Amino acid sequence: MKTIATIVGARPQFIKVAPVSKALAATGLVREVLIHTGQHHDADMSDIFFEELGIAAPDHHLDVHGGGHGAMTGAMMQKLEPVLQELRPDRVLVYGDTNSTLAGALVAAKLHIPVAHVEAGLRSFNRAMPEEINRIVADQLSDILFASTRAAVENLRGEGVAAERVFPVGDVMYDAAMQFAAIAAQRGELLSRLGVEPNRYVLATIHRAENTDDPARLANIVSALETVAATLPVVLPLHPRTQTRMKAAGLAFEKVQTVPPVGYLDMVALESQAALIATDSGGVQKEAFFYHVPCVTLRDETEWVELIELGWNRLVSPARGDVAQIIRAALGTRGVDAQPYGNGKAAETIAEILTRSTARAEPA
Ligand code: UDP
């Protein structure tokens, strides 16, 4: 049986891998070996996702976390290389745009192992973002590029990627939403525990380096969310990086209700019942749309351009002085109904393409 080595390491990747691993296992045609780099390693940033989403325990754990981008990526590569040399998988599968994606794609390519990239072709066209560098390199090194959206396909075409390498399959986060939303809907007690009512609070998340590592932008976001919280409760699951950077910058929330990072099911429960979501997360922008909640994205650009076009999302630069007013103005708005992320079967299509292409690699 052929072997696919899947490399993940950060929270959004655990959510993406869940439906794909399940679909790969259902084919009965390939063996998947799961390698966790350790990029996110806490119980609330990692373990809870494996438990809640039914992901098999990783076969290998590289235990790499912290440090700058170079140190982290380098340490991952150093630890990953002997694992892949020993395993000799027929293919490596990477997800999204983190340092784990970059390390996985680089090590595999140098060992001449074909790479497939899930969530290929997304671009912010802002190379100051570490994620943008990771995506561009991962796409260049992959021979199978799974694109979530039409915009991603166009971006790859614009970069001259051969059309036969690009597979428009839909978005695996939509698959995850379809599979887990009903379970999450049973989590009614969470809102009463937080003292908020359905459709009467704003859910916020902040973690992008461009916001957390720029004290002026971070201060502006904190002040805007505090202003909103004066009239409408704001719940914010606090990312560890944001917590560290706020402390260093001498910033603190008073009215905004922060909670430690929550598991996926609690997050879906919070998202689906919010009056509005304010975020700089990629995944959370999409999830707002899945649950028909208006979204304000606290960034200068987004990779999920279709949500802006459909009117479900709007971009607000955290450098602006009127962020709170824009959040208030977006309350109660709706966009156009559409289905830009496929039909909830992206993972099955990915599994089918992977098993077919891996079988083809069989020596004659
Ligand atoms: N998420 C979660 N708990 C939280 C915050 C986010 O489960 O406290 C989930 C969220 O529902 C989404 C994913 O994490 O599925 C998004 O990850 P993140 O915002 O860390 O990364 P990005 O999508 O920006 O790469």
Residues whose N, C-alpha, C, O or C-beta is under 5 A from the ligand:
A	BS01	UDP	R11 P12 I15 P237 P261 V262 G263 Y264 M267 D280 S281 G282 G283 V284
